[in-house]
Amino acid sequence: MKSETGFDHDLYRLFPTHRPRPKGEVEELERIWDNPKGWGLLTVVNNNYVGFFYVATAFLFFLLAGILALGMRVQLAAPLQEFLPQETYNQFFTMHGTVMMFLFAVPMVEAIGIMLLPQMLAARDLPFPRLSAYAFWAYFVGGLCFFASLFVGLAPDGGWFMYPPLTSIAYSPGINTDFWLLGIGFIEISAIAGAIEIIVGVLRTRAPGMTLDRMPMFAWAMLVFAVMIVIAFPSVILGTLLLELERAFNWPFFDPARGGDPLLWQHLFWFFGHPEVYIIFLPAAGLMSMMVATVARTPLVGYRLNVLALVATGFISFGVWAHHMFTTDMPRISAGYFSAASMAVSLPAGIQVFCWIATLAAGRIRWSVPALFIVGSVLIFVMGGLTGVMVGMVPFDWQVHDTYFIVAHLHYVLLGGMVFPMFAAFYYWNGMTSRNPLSERLGRWVFWLMFTGLHVTFLPMHLTGFMGMPRRVYTYLPDRGLDLLNLVSTIGAFTIAAGVLLFLLDLARNFRFTTDHDAGNVYGGGTLEWLPTGMYSTRSIPLVRSREPLWDDPAICDDVAEGRYFLPNSATGLRETIITSPVNAEPQYLQLMPGPSPWPIGAAAFTAFFFLSLTVQAYAFAWFSGVVATVCVLRWLWETDRPIAQKEADIGAGIVVPISVTGPRGHGWWALNTLMVVMGMIAVMGGFSYLYLYGIHPEVWIDAPPLGQTALVAALLAGAMIAARLARYLLSRHEAGVFPGQGPWLTATASAALIVGALYLDMTGWQAAGLAPADSAQGATVFAMLAYQACLAAVGVIMALYLGLRSGRGLLTTPANVTMDVVGRFLFFAAAQGLALSLLMRTIPG
Amino acid sequence: MIEALWGWPPPVFDPAGPYAESVTTLAWVLLGMGVAVTAIVVAALWVALRGPDALKRKLGGERTVWIGGVAFPGVVLTALLVWGLALTASLTADITGDEMRVRVTGEMWWFRVEYLDDDGNVLVADANELHLPVGEPVVLELQSADVIHSFWVPHLSGKKDMIPGRTTLLRVQADRPGRFGGVCAEYCGGPHALMGFVAIAHGQDDFRQWLAGKARRQAASAPGGGAGRRQFMDSGCAACHRVAGTPANGLAGPDLTHVGSRQTLGAGILPNNRGTLIGWIGDSQSIKPGNRMPSYDMLSAEELEDIAIWLEQQK
């Protein structure tokens, strides 16, 4: 194999090592990775705990949203019932969809990722443990508060898709809608934080030798998942911001009377909303691929085809969003394109399904609860996929769109594609976190109740839809032939609930959380998460030579536990993990990891309070929370990126790597770049909105400010870009030690100031040209984009001053420094993005 | 309750016109495909789990993935797609402009229906009922007065959204006389569940007569009088409702000029007779909670009946 980084592959032959390890190394690892106890547990950042909290919380929301579904099924059990009043029902179905999608499905797969990935990759932890903790706590606090809106009758009631103008202030004057917009907008931020963690984790913290081609399928799925989140979520974040701006300040993005268009929301929402379905499905498919191999006791058939399918799904899913809009009278040619893309996306799904079937055929199945859930899931998912193909046909969709046929379709897909694999995974990976295995006997009952219940609930709904029953109805009229079908669906729903209840019973009887005395590899999996582990993950980090190392090397468990592989101890006496190269996973450097800290949870809680107080219009407390949250984040960062005495470390067998690096090799560089993609996507969707609205109602558009001023704005932003570069250049001129002067941070501050200046000029220019945000869709979009730029500018100013503070305290090490790197690159990006947006809005329309 | 317009057979499989018929064929084919593929997958799973070793060996390789996951769906989906695109094109073939036009406006939570003359002027204003001539295409100009609604008569065609700021066109045609149920299919808040209407197809001559009769009535003065009419005017009904040929000229609610000849009340949810009229006026909020008409429970039973009697005469 050709070396990617110049690392000598012959060194791999040194493993497993033979010399006995000194005594006390394991004890030292235990001491270093030990957790705070009692209330201190809240400050824990290790993935074993955070991942578990995360999974548990997501499952709680699954139960809560399920209870809402039962309420709805009781209401619909017979026509014209009055079990749930209309307003309550409308809140229930809105919350059921919203909670299932945003508070259960996405967080659940992300949580499983945070819990399993470090073990599967044999990393000590994910690269940004405090970011995981922040993402979790933000989700926990925000999610619970959001759900609580239901108890005071303030839950959103506009549907999980929130179409304006129904959700505009004129038709939804209450704060119910604001709960959705701010609550969800904020939970999306948490999802993005998790996605960045996962991308960098998968690409940079794999065990040495685990090339992309040997990566567990779940890691592949999570990589595609995280990239999709990074691209898709900005669209809905922008959408929610625009709708909130329209509601709060009367900026007419969606109001046709002033040049807006309600369909803009649908484009922004579904550009996120359809990839969302695959965002949920792909990780579950990754879990399936791994479990199928284990229960069939043979490696997955078509590993590379499966990877190809994952990536292809990711790509194609961004080209199908408008199939939710076939009934909006779209041009024939667009309908044709979106129909074709929707058909195409079923090919990669078919590839995965047949990979699983072929694997089952190639091996010899050992029946168990996970095996039942896996086989059941294949069948359910195929049925949902087939109705998906049907609704991809435009004329057929015109009939069944927004009927119970769609309700049936989406539940088959999501239950078969995500929920059943999740239950399989619960049983399968339970042995990693629980002292006892779950009951096989109860598990069979759980499966058969859920499987039967699912068909009894949803199979009749296809027919209910054909009979003309629309979705999102709180009741229906008798004598339409719908009574019996609905009653059957209700019985089915309670059958599913009985299965879930039995699962809870199983958990109560058998699940006992542990990090080191776990039940272990009950089903005989072949991947690294089944190595013996403690809080520090594995004692030593193995060299990976195949896709199922535990099957191919029977000695590997002992060798790992005896410290015969990489990093058998703590090389620095601190928490650390090996950072490897993205393609071939060659060891590159040792990353020092932060330990427990109260700051992430503080930052998360106050971020949640910030958004919630905005919702209830407690603006003073919102400001206070925002400031506290920012201080918490800065405080947590303050402890990181310190000058270190030890520059290199021995990671086993005499292989010496540097500690902590900057630039493209550093993991921070990768995270920041991912964040830039997120910010850039918001800008791209903003640009799309701008051009779209111009195309719909050009008559309300006015001329841009004079060209001379545009040139000046551009010049200032170009200056900001140069200053941002110069700051890093100044730092790099010193060879070693702490930077003596004030140059870098002053230059960075100058860059931030130039961005602010350009923004001021840009804004006043538009005002002078006669544009006001409430006047027209043009005004609304221009000022929304400027407001977005203002947020970036504000972050830039804070970063520059923070850099100054660190510089003053002598923390600015030369020739390279992660903080400097991040600040400089952020400022450069903010200026470049501002330049692109300003030029776009000032030159089109010319 | 109104006579069953839905029920069995499911309207999607019981087309009453050319724009629904081809979709019914498509639906049968798609369902057949769905059942066949499910059967194939079940068979493959059976072989994989319980089948004889020789068959299992054949199934257990990448060839299965190429055939089952790529080649087979590729062929089936391409064929379906070509058919679907051709069908979409034929169903949306350009509207010629000579078709009769009816403007249907979705409002929270009822349908305003206006029959237009050749110049686009309103000939007859009505609500929650769409009359059509058999065997003749009719172009519906779909609009919304507030939020997004969606117009759907499954017997006649697929649905089309009614979007604020836009006019969407939908062509429908009934090939047999009859009454067909319609609903709003896009969630539009509150009592969206109770927003329906009826489409009624007449023979062509019948229809012309009907339309001419209604148009004549619009230009004439309102029949009946007495206590009911007085009560109607005094109780504030006229603020929202129009009755042609009277001072009542409110536009917020359904036009009541022809209310007596309509088949349903409350947007397709109640049969129309004196009893339901009284009930609706007196207590519309319990029948259809959240609708825009207040319950006139301050009126006495007698006063309600007077109004109902007068409204019954408005045909």
Interface residues (C-beta under 8 A of the other chain):
Chain A: P85 Q86 E87 N90 D157 G158 G159 Y163 P165 L166 A170 Y171 S172 P256 A257 G260 D261 P262 L263 V301 G302 L305 A309 T327 T328 D329 R332 A335 G336 S339 A340 M343 A344 S346 L347 G350 I351 Q352 V353 F354 C355 I357 A358 T359 L360 A361 A362 G363 I365 V375 V378 L379 V382 M383 L386 T387 V389 M390 G392 M393 V394 P395 F396 D397 W398 Q399 V400 H401 D402 T403 L463 F466 M467 G468 P470 R471 R472 V473 Y474 T475 Y476 L477 P478 D479 R480 G481 L482
Chain B: M1 I2 E3 A4 L5 W6 G7 W8 P10 P11 V12 F13 A20 S22 V23 L26 A27 L30 L31 M33 G34 V37 T38 V41 V42 A44 L45 V47 A48 L49 G51 K56 R57 L59 G60 G61 E62 T64 V65 I67 G68 G69 V70 F72 P73 G74 L77 T78 L80 L81 G84 L85 L87 T88 A89 L91 T92 M108 D146 V147 I148 S150 W152 P154 S157 G158 K159 K160 D161 I163 P164 G165 R166 T168 L169 G181 V183 C184 A185 E186 Y187 C188 G189 G190 P191 H192 A193 L194 I269 P289 G290
